[in-house]
Amino acid sequence: MNTLLELLSLRKFAAKTLTFLIIATGVFIAIGLPMAEKPRYDMMSGNITTSYPGATALDIESNITSKIEKELLLKVSVIFIPQTFVIPSF
């Protein structure tokens, strides 16, 4: 390790070349990585399940379902949104 440091301190061209190789390798690897913020996927259908204990169907419709539908309808590819309310009995 000391030999490498001595070589880089005495020969500026070697230091610049090593620096360029490290940066080029980093750029090459960064280009090949997938983008985590916007993953690519094809989903033909989806299912959203919510739990709102003690709420009536009207509460669920006004507070949850309508907001989800509003966001989904902004997407061009959404064609049909069926609704099902299940009120569990305890």
GROMACS elastic network, one bead per residue, 0.5 to 0.9 nm:
[ bonds ]
;  ai    aj funct       b0    kb
    1     4     6  0.51855   500
    1     5     6  0.63667   500
    1     6     6  0.86877   500
    2     5     6  0.50554   500
    2     6     6  0.60937   500
    2     7     6  0.85182   500
    3     6     6  0.50976   500
    3     7     6  0.61016   500
    3     8     6  0.86324   500
    4     7     6  0.50518   500
    4     8     6  0.61776   500
    4     9     6  0.85776   500
    5     8     6  0.51321   500
    5     9     6  0.60885   500
    5    10     6  0.85942   500
    6     9     6  0.51207   500
    6    10     6  0.61280   500
    6    11     6  0.84556   500
    7    10     6  0.52878   500
    7    11     6  0.58883   500
    7    12     6  0.86782   500
    7    14     6  0.75975   500
    7    15     6  0.82056   500
    8    11     6  0.52946   500
    8    12     6  0.63194   500
    8    13     6  0.81304   500
    8    14     6  0.58751   500
    8    16     6  0.86306   500
    8    18     6  0.87211   500
    9    12     6  0.66438   500
    9    14     6  0.88038   500
    9    15     6  0.73606   500
   10    14     6  0.87484   500
   10    15     6  0.88430   500
   11    14     6  0.55266   500
   11    15     6  0.66504   500
   11    16     6  0.89632   500
   12    15     6  0.50560   500
   12    16     6  0.61720   500
   12    17     6  0.85401   500
   13    16     6  0.51059   500
   13    17     6  0.60322   500
   13    18     6  0.85426   500
   14    17     6  0.50589   500
   14    18     6  0.60879   500
   14    19     6  0.85124   500
   15    18     6  0.52084   500
   15    19     6  0.61384   500
   15    20     6  0.86038   500
   16    19     6  0.50638   500
   16    20     6  0.61013   500
   16    21     6  0.86007   500
   17    20     6  0.50998   500
   17    21     6  0.61631   500
   17    22     6  0.86677   500
   18    21     6  0.50836   500
   18    22     6  0.62267   500
   18    23     6  0.86937   500
   19    22     6  0.52127   500
   19    23     6  0.62633   500
   19    24     6  0.85542   500
   20    23     6  0.51836   500
   20    24     6  0.59567   500
   20    25     6  0.84556   500
   21    24     6  0.50848   500
   21    25     6  0.60048   500
   21    26     6  0.85619   500
   22    25     6  0.51944   500
   22    26     6  0.62829   500
   22    27     6  0.87786   500
   23    26     6  0.50991   500
   23    27     6  0.62436   500
   23    28     6  0.86070   500
   24    27     6  0.51508   500
   24    28     6  0.60911   500
   24    29     6  0.85933   500
   25    28     6  0.51029   500
   25    29     6  0.61636   500
   25    30     6  0.85529   500
   26    29     6  0.51863   500
   26    30     6  0.60428   500
   26    31     6  0.86384   500
   27    30     6  0.50257   500
   27    31     6  0.61759   500
   27    32     6  0.87377   500
   28    31     6  0.53572   500
   28    32     6  0.65847   500
   29    32     6  0.52477   500
   29    33     6  0.64967   500
   30    33     6  0.53614   500
   30    34     6  0.86005   500
   31    34     6  0.81004   500
   33    36     6  0.87104   500
   34    39     6  0.77295   500
   35    38     6  0.60126   500
   35    39     6  0.62461   500
   35    40     6  0.87119   500
   36    39     6  0.56680   500
   43    46     6  0.71700   500
   50    60     6  0.89146   500
   50    64     6  0.81878   500
   52    55     6  0.58051   500
   52    56     6  0.87112   500
   52    59     6  0.88908   500
   52    60     6  0.72247   500
   53    56     6  0.87903   500
   55    58     6  0.79287   500
   55    59     6  0.57302   500
   55    60     6  0.65507   500
   55    87     6  0.89999   500
   56    59     6  0.51580   500
   56    60     6  0.63932   500
   56    61     6  0.86305   500
   56    87     6  0.80680   500
   57    60     6  0.51147   500
   57    61     6  0.60772   500
   57    62     6  0.86613   500
   57    85     6  0.67091   500
   57    86     6  0.84499   500
   57    87     6  0.77936   500
   58    62     6  0.61246   500
   58    63     6  0.84018   500
   59    62     6  0.52994   500
   59    63     6  0.58053   500
   59    64     6  0.78379   500
   60    63     6  0.53627   500
   60    64     6  0.52913   500
   60    65     6  0.62172   500
   60    66     6  0.84565   500
   60    85     6  0.84738   500
   61    64     6  0.58382   500
   61    66     6  0.58296   500
   61    67     6  0.86482   500
   61    85     6  0.89437   500
   62    65     6  0.64821   500
   62    66     6  0.56834   500
   62    67     6  0.76808   500
   63    66     6  0.67191   500
   63    67     6  0.68437   500
   64    67     6  0.55038   500
   64    68     6  0.63198   500
   64    69     6  0.87114   500
   65    68     6  0.51960   500
   65    69     6  0.60549   500
   65    70     6  0.84989   500
   65    83     6  0.83454   500
   66    69     6  0.50956   500
   66    70     6  0.60281   500
   66    71     6  0.87466   500
   67    70     6  0.50994   500
   67    71     6  0.64736   500
   67    72     6  0.87185   500
   68    71     6  0.53307   500
   68    72     6  0.62002   500
   68    73     6  0.86337   500
   69    73     6  0.59138   500
   69    74     6  0.86071   500
   69    81     6  0.75226   500
   70    73     6  0.53455   500
   70    74     6  0.66288   500
   71    74     6  0.54075   500
   71    75     6  0.73281   500
   72    75     6  0.55166   500
   72    76     6  0.85803   500
   72    77     6  0.89958   500
   72    78     6  0.66244   500
   72    81     6  0.86922   500
   73    76     6  0.70350   500
   73    77     6  0.84518   500
   73    78     6  0.62162   500
   73    79     6  0.80619   500
   73    81     6  0.88277   500
   74    77     6  0.89169   500
   74    78     6  0.82254   500
   75    78     6  0.59176   500
   76    79     6  0.79034   500
   78    81     6  0.77126   500
